[in-house]
Amino acid sequence: MQGDENVRVIFGMKLRQFREQLGYTLKTLAQKTGLSPSYLTEIEKGKKYPKAEKILQLAQALELSFDDLVSLKLDNQLNPLTGLLDSPLMQQFPFQLFGITSRDVIDLVTRSPNEASTLIRALGEIASSYDMRVEHLFYAALRSYQEAHQNHFADLEDAADTFAMEQGWDRTQALQDGVLREVLTDRYGYVLDDQTLDAYPELQGFRSVLADSDPPRLLLNSKLLPAQKAFVLGREIGYRYLDLNDRATTSSPAEVRSFAQVLNDFKASVFSGALLMPRTSLVADLDLFFARPQWDEAAFLQMLMRYNATPEMFFYRLSELIPTFLHLPQLHFLRLHSDVGSQRYDLTKHLNMSHLPLPHGLGLHEHYCRRWLSVKVLRELEQRQQYGVGTVPVVGVQRSHFVGDETEYFCISLARPLVLTAATNTSVTLGFRVDDAFKKQVRFWDDPAIPCVEIHETCERCPLAEVACCDRAVPATFYQREQAIASRNETLNSLLASLQAEVRPSNTRI
């Protein structure tokens, strides 16, 4: 929100607070000041700011000084609202994606400022407890935006095809990073530097860093795989070709300044994926693969290698194409990381369009179900690494359903070591809700060689008995606590019902 709007909103909230403290209705205040009720309503909503002589009339009617009424200082009850008005959330959050504006939020706040202030204070305490930051809301908004569009953005796909056509590239062949280097240096005047980052150990987690100089200098991590390097170069072309100026200058943002930055980074990444893995040929390959009568791991890996992509690049690209072109919108994408030897698994990226019950969120320190395919392939990879055979991706496929729920999910997972982070493995999973559309599209959905596994969200929440699950990492503390509370409430309700049913002595005197 702009400064002038903040002043109007704060004045309106104070006016309403002082009016209600005196027990005045709008009509009463209008009579005392000679101002119309509708005009006073506009002031209280923060839509209008009165001139000095009218402020003086209001101050006299409310038994206040002029300075007390115009001061931007709020009392303890309303003070949290000041932080909201000045926050990056109000200034940068993309309310328009959800069909509302920041003004709509302000209208809600000014309608019941005392209640809104209490709510904001409570939410602030929750946010502090879970270390929640504004960028978490930006990324949540981005995921909602993706899900609303089934993760398909035709304008970005078309832009990538148009650019490739302008370059005269063969869209049936995988692009090599050398071709992309030529575009950045010849067309956009970049200097590409593969050596400088090596001298800075603390920057080895970045795949690239852009020095906004003249000419622009792109520092590339020399440890990147060719596919990763091609993706970074393709994304940099995307920033330039799409004219995306509000952007991160590092491969993973060192600082998130606005939602526009988050959205532009996303657009450039989609452009790069579409450039490297053309939709027409990839959709055709998927059609052929899904028509196979049995699951074929070798054929799946061959398709991945054809597009010169890492597992994450490939899986995420599938999540952009399958919902629209193969008419399977009920899918999810998961990425988990695990430090070798830690037995800890962290969800670091997700897109959930299949309504998968996903235990995630800031501050959740529970243990993901060890039967999840995402976790199983990571555990298998670590076992292989102990025997010196952990360089090849571990591939897994599984049909899963949650305990007590017949909804089934078909999942494909790949696990591999991270390139830039030592002793850390990662898995990516593409999962589909098994419905009639999936059964029609994917012939091998019921391949008897594919295991069917009963899973849950986390060990802490799982109702399976210890003897029924040999994979359990910790006791079902959350589930046991919920059961104990339910049992206690049942006993309490039973007791109260029996007491109410007793025949009470009559008060009639004899």
NUPAVO-255874 format. One line per field, with one value per residue (C-alpha): x negated, y negated, z negated; residue number from 1; residue in three letters. Coordinates in steps of 0.2 Angstrom, whole numbers, plus 5000, padded with zeros to 4 digits. Layout:
! NUPAVO-255874
c1 <- c(X, ...)
c2 <- c(Y, ...)
c3 <- c(Z, ...)
pos <- c(NUM, ...)
code <- c(Ala, ...)
END
This chain:
! NUPAVO-255874
c1 <- c(5000, 4994, 4991, 5006, 5018, 5010, 5014, 5032, 5034, 5027, 5037, 5053, 5049, 5046, 5062, 5072, 5063, 5066, 5084, 5088, 5080, 5092, 5107, 5111, 5119, 5114, 5130, 5126, 5109, 5116, 5129, 5115, 5103, 5115, 5106, 5117, 5117, 5112, 5097, 5092, 5093, 5081, 5069, 5070, 5066, 5051, 5057, 5057, 5047, 5056, 5050, 5043, 5059, 5069, 5056, 5058, 5076, 5074, 5061, 5073, 5088, 5077, 5069, 5052, 5038, 5034, 5017, 5024, 5035, 5023, 5008, 5003, 5000, 5012, 5016, 5011, 5027, 5025, 5006, 5004, 5013, 5000, 4987, 5000, 5002, 4983, 4979, 4972, 4988, 4999, 4988, 4982, 4994, 5003, 5021, 5026, 5022, 5037, 5049, 5047, 5037, 5027, 5042, 5054, 5042, 5042, 5061, 5062, 5049, 5058, 5075, 5070, 5053, 5053, 5056, 5044, 5031, 5033, 5032, 5016, 5008, 5012, 5006, 4990, 4987, 4990, 4979, 4965, 4966, 4965, 4952, 4964, 4958, 4966, 4957, 4966, 4983, 4976, 4971, 4988, 4997, 4986, 4991, 5010, 5007, 4999, 5013, 5026, 5019, 5015, 4997, 4998, 4994, 4997, 4989, 4972, 4973, 4977, 4963, 4950, 4956, 4955, 4937, 4931, 4939, 4930, 4914, 4917, 4915, 4921, 4934, 4932, 4915, 4909, 4900, 4882, 4876, 4863, 4878, 4885, 4869, 4868, 4885, 4880, 4863, 4868, 4886, 4886, 4868, 4865, 4848, 4849, 4837, 4834, 4820, 4823, 4835, 4823, 4813, 4827, 4831, 4846, 4854, 4853, 4871, 4876, 4877, 4875, 4873, 4876, 4865, 4876, 4862, 4859, 4857, 4867, 4856, 4864, 4854, 4857, 4852, 4840, 4846, 4863, 4869, 4871, 4890, 4889, 4878, 4890, 4905, 4896, 4891, 4909, 4916, 4905, 4911, 4928, 4925, 4919, 4931, 4946, 4940, 4941, 4932, 4937, 4928, 4915, 4897, 4892, 4899, 4908, 4913, 4902, 4916, 4934, 4939, 4957, 4969, 4965, 4947, 4954, 4966, 4953, 4940, 4954, 4958, 4939, 4938, 4953, 4946, 4930, 4938, 4949, 4934, 4924, 4938, 4950, 4968, 4973, 4960, 4961, 4980, 4978, 4965, 4976, 4990, 4980, 4973, 4990, 4996, 4984, 4993, 4980, 4969, 4952, 4939, 4926, 4937, 4941, 4923, 4920, 4933, 4925, 4908, 4915, 4919, 4902, 4911, 4908, 4922, 4929, 4929, 4938, 4951, 4956, 4957, 4969, 4980, 4981, 4987, 4997, 5012, 5016, 5010, 5013, 5029, 5022, 5023, 5024, 5005, 4992, 4973, 4962, 4944, 4935, 4918, 4909, 4891, 4882, 4883, 4896, 4911, 4920, 4930, 4935, 4948, 4940, 4952, 4969, 4984, 5000, 5014, 5020, 5026, 5012, 5013, 4996, 4989, 4979, 4977, 4965, 4960, 4967, 4953, 4962, 4955, 4962, 4969, 4955, 4966, 4968, 4959, 4950, 4942, 4939, 4928, 4918, 4915, 4911, 4898, 4890, 4888, 4880, 4868, 4862, 4857, 4849, 4863, 4873, 4869, 4884, 4901, 4912, 4929, 4945, 4963, 4977, 4996, 5000, 5016, 5018, 5023, 5042, 5044, 5046, 5040, 5025, 5009, 4998, 4980, 4964, 4948, 4929, 4916, 4898, 4884, 4884, 4870, 4866, 4870, 4859, 4866, 4884, 4896, 4912, 4927, 4941, 4958, 4972, 4988, 5005, 5022, 5028, 5045, 5054, 5045, 5028, 5033, 5038, 5022, 5009, 5010, 4998, 5007, 5011, 4995, 4994, 4976, 4979, 4981, 4996, 4992, 5002, 4995, 4999, 4993, 4980, 4976, 4982, 5000, 5001, 5014, 5005, 4999, 4981, 4982, 4991, 4977, 4958, 4953, 4960, 4946, 4954, 4970, 4987, 4987, 4999, 5011, 5011, 5014, 5029, 5036, 5034, 5043, 5057, 5058, 5059, 5072, 5083, 5081, 5086, 5101, 5107, 5105, 5115, 5128, 5131, 5132, 5145, 5155, 5156, 5173, 5171, 5180, 5196, 5196, 5215, 5218, 5229)
c2 <- c(5000, 4982, 4970, 4959, 4974, 4979, 4962, 4963, 4981, 4977, 4961, 4971, 4984, 4972, 4962, 4978, 4983, 4966, 4965, 4982, 4979, 4964, 4975, 4964, 4971, 4964, 4955, 4947, 4942, 4935, 4924, 4917, 4913, 4908, 4922, 4935, 4953, 4959, 4947, 4953, 4971, 4967, 4960, 4975, 4987, 4977, 4971, 4953, 4941, 4925, 4908, 4899, 4890, 4906, 4915, 4901, 4903, 4922, 4919, 4908, 4920, 4934, 4923, 4925, 4914, 4911, 4919, 4935, 4938, 4936, 4944, 4960, 4969, 4982, 4989, 5006, 5014, 5008, 5007, 5024, 5016, 5004, 5018, 5026, 5010, 5007, 5026, 5033, 5044, 5030, 5021, 5036, 5051, 5055, 5054, 5052, 5070, 5074, 5062, 5049, 5033, 5027, 5014, 5029, 5035, 5017, 5016, 5032, 5025, 5008, 5016, 5024, 5017, 5024, 5041, 5040, 5033, 5048, 5060, 5052, 5053, 5072, 5075, 5066, 5077, 5092, 5086, 5082, 5100, 5108, 5096, 5091, 5077, 5067, 5077, 5093, 5085, 5079, 5097, 5104, 5091, 5097, 5115, 5110, 5101, 5116, 5127, 5116, 5117, 5136, 5131, 5127, 5110, 5110, 5092, 5098, 5114, 5104, 5092, 5106, 5113, 5096, 5093, 5110, 5107, 5090, 5099, 5113, 5127, 5144, 5148, 5166, 5166, 5162, 5145, 5144, 5131, 5125, 5119, 5110, 5102, 5095, 5087, 5078, 5072, 5067, 5061, 5054, 5050, 5060, 5065, 5083, 5088, 5106, 5103, 5088, 5097, 5111, 5098, 5096, 5111, 5103, 5100, 5118, 5121, 5109, 5115, 5098, 5080, 5065, 5050, 5036, 5027, 5021, 5033, 5045, 5058, 5075, 5085, 5104, 5117, 5129, 5144, 5143, 5158, 5153, 5155, 5143, 5131, 5131, 5127, 5112, 5105, 5108, 5099, 5084, 5083, 5084, 5069, 5059, 5065, 5063, 5046, 5051, 5038, 5041, 5057, 5066, 5065, 5081, 5098, 5100, 5083, 5076, 5064, 5063, 5045, 5047, 5059, 5052, 5059, 5076, 5076, 5070, 5083, 5097, 5090, 5091, 5109, 5114, 5106, 5116, 5132, 5130, 5125, 5141, 5153, 5149, 5152, 5160, 5174, 5177, 5179, 5191, 5201, 5201, 5208, 5222, 5226, 5226, 5238, 5252, 5267, 5268, 5255, 5254, 5246, 5246, 5238, 5224, 5221, 5221, 5207, 5197, 5198, 5194, 5176, 5173, 5169, 5173, 5183, 5167, 5157, 5172, 5175, 5157, 5155, 5170, 5161, 5146, 5157, 5172, 5163, 5154, 5165, 5182, 5176, 5182, 5167, 5177, 5178, 5172, 5168, 5171, 5168, 5174, 5172, 5183, 5181, 5198, 5207, 5195, 5205, 5188, 5184, 5166, 5161, 5147, 5144, 5150, 5147, 5156, 5157, 5174, 5169, 5181, 5180, 5171, 5168, 5153, 5136, 5125, 5132, 5150, 5161, 5178, 5193, 5196, 5214, 5225, 5234, 5219, 5222, 5206, 5212, 5230, 5225, 5214, 5228, 5240, 5227, 5225, 5244, 5245, 5231, 5241, 5254, 5242, 5243, 5227, 5217, 5223, 5216, 5228, 5230, 5236, 5238, 5241, 5241, 5233, 5231, 5223, 5233, 5232, 5224, 5233, 5219, 5225, 5216, 5223, 5216, 5216, 5210, 5208, 5205, 5199, 5190, 5171, 5163, 5148, 5153, 5167, 5182, 5177, 5187, 5182, 5190, 5184, 5192, 5190, 5197, 5199, 5202, 5219, 5215, 5220, 5207, 5214, 5232, 5228, 5218, 5229, 5247, 5254, 5246, 5264, 5272, 5287, 5284, 5267, 5268, 5261, 5253, 5247, 5230, 5216, 5198, 5199, 5212, 5201, 5201, 5219, 5231, 5247, 5258, 5260, 5278, 5273, 5261, 5266, 5249, 5238, 5226, 5219, 5223, 5216, 5203, 5191, 5205, 5211, 5194, 5192, 5209, 5205, 5188, 5196, 5210, 5197, 5187, 5202, 5207, 5189, 5188, 5205, 5199, 5183, 5192, 5204, 5190, 5181, 5197, 5199, 5195, 5180, 5179, 5169, 5152, 5154, 5152, 5165)
c3 <- c(5000, 5003, 4989, 4993, 4992, 4976, 4968, 4974, 4967, 4950, 4949, 4953, 4940, 4926, 4931, 4929, 4913, 4904, 4911, 4904, 4887, 4885, 4890, 4905, 4921, 4938, 4937, 4920, 4926, 4942, 4932, 4921, 4935, 4949, 4960, 4969, 4963, 4980, 4980, 4963, 4969, 4983, 4971, 4959, 4973, 4978, 4994, 4990, 4980, 4973, 4975, 4959, 4955, 4955, 4945, 4932, 4932, 4929, 4915, 4906, 4907, 4901, 4887, 4894, 4899, 4917, 4915, 4906, 4921, 4935, 4926, 4935, 4918, 4914, 4896, 4891, 4897, 4915, 4916, 4925, 4940, 4943, 4946, 4958, 4968, 4970, 4973, 4989, 4988, 4992, 5004, 5014, 5012, 5028, 5022, 5040, 5043, 5031, 5038, 5025, 5021, 5006, 5005, 5001, 4987, 4980, 4981, 4970, 4958, 4956, 4954, 4938, 4933, 4915, 4921, 4936, 4924, 4912, 4927, 4934, 4917, 4916, 4934, 4930, 4915, 4926, 4940, 4927, 4920, 4937, 4944, 4957, 4969, 4983, 4997, 4990, 4994, 5011, 5016, 5009, 5020, 5035, 5032, 5031, 5048, 5056, 5049, 5056, 5073, 5072, 5072, 5091, 5098, 5117, 5119, 5112, 5122, 5138, 5134, 5133, 5149, 5158, 5151, 5157, 5174, 5175, 5172, 5185, 5172, 5175, 5162, 5163, 5156, 5139, 5137, 5131, 5120, 5133, 5144, 5130, 5126, 5143, 5141, 5125, 5131, 5149, 5147, 5130, 5127, 5112, 5105, 5099, 5084, 5079, 5067, 5055, 5043, 5040, 5030, 5017, 5007, 4999, 5015, 5022, 5018, 5032, 5050, 5057, 5052, 5063, 5062, 5068, 5077, 5095, 5103, 5092, 5084, 5080, 5068, 5070, 5057, 5065, 5056, 5065, 5076, 5095, 5093, 5078, 5087, 5102, 5091, 5083, 5100, 5106, 5091, 5094, 5112, 5105, 5094, 5110, 5123, 5112, 5105, 5087, 5077, 5059, 5056, 5045, 5050, 5042, 5047, 5031, 5024, 5011, 5007, 5012, 5014, 5022, 5030, 5047, 5044, 5039, 5054, 5067, 5060, 5063, 5081, 5086, 5079, 5089, 5104, 5102, 5099, 5115, 5125, 5120, 5120, 5134, 5130, 5147, 5147, 5128, 5128, 5143, 5133, 5118, 5128, 5134, 5117, 5108, 5121, 5116, 5108, 5094, 5084, 5093, 5082, 5096, 5108, 5096, 5093, 5111, 5114, 5100, 5108, 5125, 5118, 5110, 5094, 5075, 5067, 5058, 5075, 5084, 5070, 5068, 5087, 5087, 5074, 5086, 5101, 5094, 5086, 5103, 5117, 5109, 5099, 5082, 5071, 5055, 5052, 5040, 5040, 5025, 5021, 5005, 4999, 4987, 4979, 4980, 4964, 4956, 4959, 4961, 4976, 4980, 4993, 5002, 5017, 5021, 5033, 5027, 5040, 5035, 5017, 5010, 4991, 4989, 4972, 4975, 4967, 4957, 4941, 4944, 4937, 4940, 4949, 4966, 4969, 4974, 4986, 4997, 5014, 5012, 4996, 5002, 5017, 5006, 4993, 5007, 5015, 4998, 4997, 5014, 5010, 4995, 5008, 5020, 5033, 5030, 5045, 5056, 5052, 5042, 5051, 5042, 5046, 5034, 5032, 5015, 5005, 4987, 4972, 4971, 4988, 5005, 5015, 5025, 5032, 5045, 5042, 5051, 5042, 5046, 5033, 5036, 5027, 5028, 5038, 5028, 5011, 5004, 4995, 4999, 5010, 5018, 5025, 5037, 5038, 5051, 5044, 5052, 5044, 5051, 5058, 5074, 5085, 5079, 5082, 5099, 5103, 5095, 5100, 5087, 5072, 5066, 5070, 5057, 5056, 5048, 5029, 5020, 5004, 4989, 4983, 4971, 4969, 4955, 4942, 4928, 4936, 4943, 4935, 4940, 4925, 4923, 4929, 4945, 4950, 4950, 4957, 4943, 4938, 4922, 4911, 4917, 4904, 4913, 4917, 4899, 4892, 4903, 4898, 4880, 4882, 4892, 4878, 4864, 4873, 4876, 4858, 4853, 4864, 4858, 4840, 4843, 4853, 4838, 4825, 4836, 4837, 4818, 4810, 4799, 4783, 4783, 4775, 4771, 4752, 4743)
pos <- c(1, 2, 3, 4, 5, 6, 7, 8, 9, 10, 11, 12, 13, 14, 15, 16, 17, 18, 19, 20, 21, 22, 23, 24, 25, 26, 27, 28, 29, 30, 31, 32, 33, 34, 35, 36, 37, 38, 39, 40, 41, 42, 43, 44, 45, 46, 47, 48, 49, 50, 51, 52, 53, 54, 55, 56, 57, 58, 59, 60, 61, 62, 63, 64, 65, 66, 67, 68, 69, 70, 71, 72, 73, 74, 75, 76, 77, 78, 79, 80, 81, 82, 83, 84, 85, 86, 87, 88, 89, 90, 91, 92, 93, 94, 95, 96, 97, 98, 99, 100, 101, 102, 103, 104, 105, 106, 107, 108, 109, 110, 111, 112, 113, 114, 115, 116, 117, 118, 119, 120, 121, 122, 123, 124, 125, 126, 127, 128, 129, 130, 131, 132, 133, 134, 135, 136, 137, 138, 139, 140, 141, 142, 143, 144, 145, 146, 147, 148, 149, 150, 151, 152, 153, 154, 155, 156, 157, 158, 159, 160, 161, 162, 163, 164, 165, 166, 167, 168, 169, 170, 171, 172, 173, 174, 175, 176, 177, 178, 179, 180, 181, 182, 183, 184, 185, 186, 187, 188, 189, 190, 191, 192, 193, 194, 195, 196, 197, 198, 199, 200, 201, 202, 203, 204, 205, 206, 207, 208, 209, 210, 211, 212, 213, 214, 215, 216, 217, 218, 219, 220, 221, 222, 223, 224, 225, 226, 227, 228, 229, 230, 231, 232, 233, 234, 235, 236, 237, 238, 239, 240, 241, 242, 243, 244, 245, 246, 247, 248, 249, 250, 251, 252, 253, 254, 255, 256, 257, 258, 259, 260, 261, 262, 263, 264, 265, 266, 267, 268, 269, 270, 271, 272, 273, 274, 275, 276, 277, 278, 279, 280, 281, 282, 283, 284, 285, 286, 287, 288, 289, 290, 291, 292, 293, 294, 295, 296, 297, 298, 299, 300, 301, 302, 303, 304, 305, 306, 307, 308, 309, 310, 311, 312, 313, 314, 315, 316, 317, 318, 319, 320, 321, 322, 323, 324, 325, 326, 327, 328, 329, 330, 331, 332, 333, 334, 335, 336, 337, 338, 339, 340, 341, 342, 343, 344, 345, 346, 347, 348, 349, 350, 351, 352, 353, 354, 355, 356, 357, 358, 359, 360, 361, 362, 363, 364, 365, 366, 367, 368, 369, 370, 371, 372, 373, 374, 375, 376, 377, 378, 379, 380, 381, 382, 383, 384, 385, 386, 387, 388, 389, 390, 391, 392, 393, 394, 395, 396, 397, 398, 399, 400, 401, 402, 403, 404, 405, 406, 407, 408, 409, 410, 411, 412, 413, 414, 415, 416, 417, 418, 419, 420, 421, 422, 423, 424, 425, 426, 427, 428, 429, 430, 431, 432, 433, 434, 435, 436, 437, 438, 439, 440, 441, 442, 443, 444, 445, 446, 447, 448, 449, 450, 451, 452, 453, 454, 455, 456, 457, 458, 459, 460, 461, 462, 463, 464, 465, 466, 467, 468, 469, 470, 471, 472, 473, 474, 475, 476, 477, 478, 479, 480, 481, 482, 483, 484, 485, 486, 487, 488, 489, 490, 491, 492, 493, 494, 495, 496, 497, 498, 499, 500, 501, 502, 503, 504, 505, 506, 507, 508, 509, 510)
code <- c(Met, Gln, Gly, Asp, Glu, Asn, Val, Arg, Val, Ile, Phe, Gly, Met, Lys, Leu, Arg, Gln, Phe, Arg, Glu, Gln, Leu, Gly, Tyr, Thr, Leu, Lys, Thr, Leu, Ala, Gln, Lys, Thr, Gly, Leu, Ser, Pro, Ser, Tyr, Leu, Thr, Glu, Ile, Glu, Lys, Gly, Lys, Lys, Tyr, Pro, Lys, Ala, Glu, Lys, Ile, Leu, Gln, Leu, Ala, Gln, Ala, Leu, Glu, Leu, Ser, Phe, Asp, Asp, Leu, Val, Ser, Leu, Lys, Leu, Asp, Asn, Gln, Leu, Asn, Pro, Leu, Thr, Gly, Leu, Leu, Asp, Ser, Pro, Leu, Met, Gln, Gln, Phe, Pro, Phe, Gln, Leu, Phe, Gly, Ile, Thr, Ser, Arg, Asp, Val, Ile, Asp, Leu, Val, Thr, Arg, Ser, Pro, Asn, Glu, Ala, Ser, Thr, Leu, Ile, Arg, Ala, Leu, Gly, Glu, Ile, Ala, Ser, Ser, Tyr, Asp, Met, Arg, Val, Glu, His, Leu, Phe, Tyr, Ala, Ala, Leu, Arg, Ser, Tyr, Gln, Glu, Ala, His, Gln, Asn, His, Phe, Ala, Asp, Leu, Glu, Asp, Ala, Ala, Asp, Thr, Phe, Ala, Met, Glu, Gln, Gly, Trp, Asp, Arg, Thr, Gln, Ala, Leu, Gln, Asp, Gly, Val, Leu, Arg, Glu, Val, Leu, Thr, Asp, Arg, Tyr, Gly, Tyr, Val, Leu, Asp, Asp, Gln, Thr, Leu, Asp, Ala, Tyr, Pro, Glu, Leu, Gln, Gly, Phe, Arg, Ser, Val, Leu, Ala, Asp, Ser, Asp, Pro, Pro, Arg, Leu, Leu, Leu, Asn, Ser, Lys, Leu, Leu, Pro, Ala, Gln, Lys, Ala, Phe, Val, Leu, Gly, Arg, Glu, Ile, Gly, Tyr, Arg, Tyr, Leu, Asp, Leu, Asn, Asp, Arg, Ala, Thr, Thr, Ser, Ser, Pro, Ala, Glu, Val, Arg, Ser, Phe, Ala, Gln, Val, Leu, Asn, Asp, Phe, Lys, Ala, Ser, Val, Phe, Ser, Gly, Ala, Leu, Leu, Met, Pro, Arg, Thr, Ser, Leu, Val, Ala, Asp, Leu, Asp, Leu, Phe, Phe, Ala, Arg, Pro, Gln, Trp, Asp, Glu, Ala, Ala, Phe, Leu, Gln, Met, Leu, Met, Arg, Tyr, Asn, Ala, Thr, Pro, Glu, Met, Phe, Phe, Tyr, Arg, Leu, Ser, Glu, Leu, Ile, Pro, Thr, Phe, Leu, His, Leu, Pro, Gln, Leu, His, Phe, Leu, Arg, Leu, His, Ser, Asp, Val, Gly, Ser, Gln, Arg, Tyr, Asp, Leu, Thr, Lys, His, Leu, Asn, Met, Ser, His, Leu, Pro, Leu, Pro, His, Gly, Leu, Gly, Leu, His, Glu, His, Tyr, Cys, Arg, Arg, Trp, Leu, Ser, Val, Lys, Val, Leu, Arg, Glu, Leu, Glu, Gln, Arg, Gln, Gln, Tyr, Gly, Val, Gly, Thr, Val, Pro, Val, Val, Gly, Val, Gln, Arg, Ser, His, Phe, Val, Gly, Asp, Glu, Thr, Glu, Tyr, Phe, Cys, Ile, Ser, Leu, Ala, Arg, Pro, Leu, Val, Leu, Thr, Ala, Ala, Thr, Asn, Thr, Ser, Val, Thr, Leu, Gly, Phe, Arg, Val, Asp, Asp, Ala, Phe, Lys, Lys, Gln, Val, Arg, Phe, Trp, Asp, Asp, Pro, Ala, Ile, Pro, Cys, Val, Glu, Ile, His, Glu, Thr, Cys, Glu, Arg, Cys, Pro, Leu, Ala, Glu, Val, Ala, Cys, Cys, Asp, Arg, Ala, Val, Pro, Ala, Thr, Phe, Tyr, Gln, Arg, Glu, Gln, Ala, Ile, Ala, Ser, Arg, Asn, Glu, Thr, Leu, Asn, Ser, Leu, Leu, Ala, Ser, Leu, Gln, Ala, Glu, Val, Arg, Pro, Ser, Asn, Thr, Arg, Ile)
END
